[in-house]
């Protein structure tokens, strides 16, 4: 028998591939999302404050990253510790973290190496908020930013220059500084109570000769918002000029009951007072 001839179909059906697993790399829509990164810039011209060494700050790299937020946070906090005059103080400001992707910073003090885990980082915003809070405590507010810093004098240096000028004489305040900091200018603007304020001003520029009331005026004038509410403590403990110059941050917190932030600010103004020429 002659076999029947079968005509070929007009078209070949496409094979069904829906049940075959495919690698994500071969399917663009299924590709893994790109990891979040952050780049943190360092202001080499920033005011390093009383707790960081300016020379060491200027030796830091131009930026940290771009890397994972947790890695950049670790590098920035470790840089603050490494640049500190006293690593123990900066280390004590770092909040202990738990769980998640753990990164740690270290510090050497009391003859030992100490480690502390940083909090879990879940966003770029958290990195910036964490460092902003740390820098406020260290009195170096504009040390870090997620944007490059322009060349030239920083805002913090201008503020420092104004503070030093104010310590020497209120007459050095210029119109330009009034535009930058009108609140600070109010201290020197004429007002009905100006004579009364001058009457309370210490007669001597040498703090060793100050009375308790002179110290009260100095503390309130140095930072009305942060230190003004605590001036009665200086009266209560009879702190005159000589006692003021002996105060340390741990003593202020232990015996006067101030929190760490106001205590650090007070010690900063005391240190500037010691450096002034009488």
Secondary structure by P-SEA (a helix, b strand, c coil): cccbbbbcccbbbbcccccbbbbccccccccccccbbbbbbbcccccccccccaaaaaacccccccccaaaaaaaaaaaaaaacccaaaaaaabbbbbcccccccccccccbbbbbbccccccaaaaaaaaaaaaaaaccccccccccccccccaaaaaaaaaaaaaaccccccaaaaaaccccccccccccaaaaaaaacccccccccccaaaaaaaaaaacccccccaaaaaaaacccaaaaaaccaaaaaacccccaaaaaaaaaaaaaaaaccc
